[in-house]
């Protein structure tokens, strides 16, 4: 049976609506049986609820040959006290990573640590995490957010990078503005993580997801970054795009400034095969109790993952 594109789009919209439904989240997690089922589904995409689980998974990934990046997952914070508390948790994460071989980087949204409370709060807390990461022998990678926040994210990132040049930042290939942002950021030494971009965006600011123009934009940005010698994380789980990158850039992708990066639970076999072929690879680990929005959005990107969710429930006990 073939599922129509229209059905997949409607399913994706439903999953995104579920992701934002705080009442549904509360009712699901308050019911012991439903909470147990939801946690089983979430486990594919998250390491667990605490930093111990994240560190254990990072160590397992290291044994598979992958570098690591780790994030305490969370949503946009609009309370300064909560943003400061979350920042403290990221600082504690940095201290813990300082004791772990491999020195995984720390990823986070600036909105998670107060950027939407005010730019000043986001800058203060971003700098605190960058400082803790440097003391632990690692660095931070700032994630992309919706296009309405791109100017805010880039402005704060650049101010953090003035003090901590090793700071990385994420660019979305699907945004029409990205070539100009790349002109701006390629002047700085910190790594650039290149993603397709998964936010709900209008056609006047972004290419359609999984469109030919988006693929072309991604390949052009990758070609420029790889060819320039600038540190780049090629972050995609799309096997066709990975194949196009290999066809286009060949052995240049094995240069020491180039990495392939994928999220936990998405493209695991593809990442392992890239490592086997000699490429530098990094797996992005997420942990923490606030996984609801993150997990449902991962499923919304490809609604076929609902079948994975049903399989993960494993109520029959069969392999």
Beta strands, then each sheet from edge to edge (+ up, - down):
strand 1: 67-72
strand 2: 105-108
strand 3: 140-142
strand 4: 168-172
strand 5: 192-195
strand 6: 232-235
strand 7: 258-263
strand 8: 281-287
sheet 1: 1+ 2+ 3+ 4+ 5+ 6+ 7+ 8+ 1+
end
